[in-house]
Amino acid sequence: MIVAFARENQLATIVGEKTAGRLLSATSVKVGNGFRLAMPTGAYYTWNGLVLEGTPMEPDELVEFSWRERRDRVDGQLEHIVKSIRGHHAVRVS
């Protein structure tokens, strides 16, 4: 929802990977033997009418997530955007 809002309102550059495109409201009920049944009860739309369920959002800048880096406490996506912001800021100051 945040990515769709930011994109529709041109508020941010989207960096990372494509979103899952899965977003529905659901109600869960017990059906016995320890099982639950989840029933979709609502869908999400943007102000411009885009249905978010089944609509993955592509990033403006693809930066893939790496579990190996994260195990080493490195967030490559965050590092990418920080470098990008610093570079953009440096250009504006010059």
Secondary structure by P-SEA (a helix, b strand, c coil): caaaaaaaaccccccccccccbbbbbbbbbccccbbbbbbccccccccccccccbbbbbcbbbbbbaaaaaacccaaaaaaaaaaaaaaaaaac
